[in-house]
């Protein structure tokens, strides 16, 4: 499999996991330990954005060749 689709699939999985964690956090916001879900959600969403950005950069540079 090519590198760009792998990054996009990985980013999509991280995006879905991040959204699920946000939903879990919003459901359990009254608990003090729910901050863990928020921290993980922010991490996964930031990683998803990073993977999409890297995939776009790789696609842009591969078209320029």
PyMOL commands that set and color helices and strands:
alter all, ss='L'
color gray80, all
select helices_A, chain A and resi 3-27+32-64
alter helices_A, ss='H'
color red, helices_A
deselect
rebuild
show_as cartoon
